[in-house]
């Protein structure tokens, strides 16, 4: 390992040594959170606001982040400010360079808090939110098919062979895309999250070169979705895109345009692929690290729900995002934060805040109110796909517990994570024992 990389992996000991965004940072996040909680629960990032004359602040305490995400007016989303700026130009967003399909659709479908709520209730909740239970049979089929591919072996790369392909296959089915298109969809999905993996700093900024690369990689995505949309307008089926072509969007009293559907699909791919992958990979590690946990879950399936929620609290898939701005002067933990400051909400730290959770770093299967964590955020902008992700995780572990007798760490694991703001284990080699009566 190069000397620079080795230095980046050193464990921080003081607030001055905490860097949540540099090379190797994911390997030290949880050590850094202890320091933030104890010594710097509000950390200033000078000159890193939306403009060079403004600062950004990292919030790491549960009470602070919960307060922010539940109050849209006082802490407006940065996206809403961007939409306001676009609308003030008088130009159509689709004619402006550098805007992706999701931003363009937000401008017309959900520019306000009221329309954001309507968008969820009418367009996404029936498919990936509270209505996600409709996909139980489909998800179970994908889980079993993936297990079938490696059940005759004694080991697998859990990320490559299960945790990653499951949400890919599920989201393709929800949207109505054929399985054979998944490799291309994966390429486009990687481009969509490029900023969250390779972007710089708390606000995930891409260089001009990286931005060009992103749009080059996305070349053809819009045409692909428009072609599928045209097919489903003519011949609707039981999938989300067909639904979007046929539904009357009551909030605007009209049907959706092809470009708006393109933007909704774009957002679904961003949110629908990553969270479930990272959650499943971390859950497998938590089981391997706790002798007897697999058997306990196997024998009492009522514990699976708590296990899933506790694992997402302990090792949040998305660790943090800079999504909010202060609309007025604020005080957090005694620190004055001026109006117009950017807020980086560190969900991963909030979810192990010892002032909020008893035995915060312990996985407790008897913990009460287990959904109080902020892994999916909270308030009006809670993750719209939380229902689908929970369904996938629940079915995945039920079927893994059915078909396996145990899992343990295999050889060749380094437990390193991808860069960016998501807790993404790069590979996870596991040994497993097939159940005697493999269902």
Secondary structure, 3 states (H helix, E strand, C coil): CCHHHHHHCCCCCCHHHCCCCCCCHHHHHHHHHHHHHHHCCEEEECCCCCCCCCCEEEECCHHHHHHHHCCCCCCCEHHHHHHHHHHHHCCCHHHCCCCCHHHHHHHHHCCCHHHHHHHHHHHHHHHHCHHHHHHHHHHHHHHHHHHHHHCCCCEEEHHHHHHHHHHHHHHHHHHCCCHHHHHHHHHHHHHHCHHHHHCECCCCECCHHHHHHHHHHCCCHHHHHHHHHHHHHHCCCCCHHHHHHHCCECCCCECCCHHHHHHHHHHHHHHHHHHHHHHHHHHHHHHHCCCCHHHHHHHCHHHHHHHHHHHHHHCCCECCEEEEECCCCEEECCEEECCCCEEEECHHHHCCCCCCCCCCCCCCCCCCCHHHCCCCCCHHHCCCCHHHHHHHHHHHHHHHHHHEEEEEECCCCCCCECCCCECCECCCEEEEEECCCCC
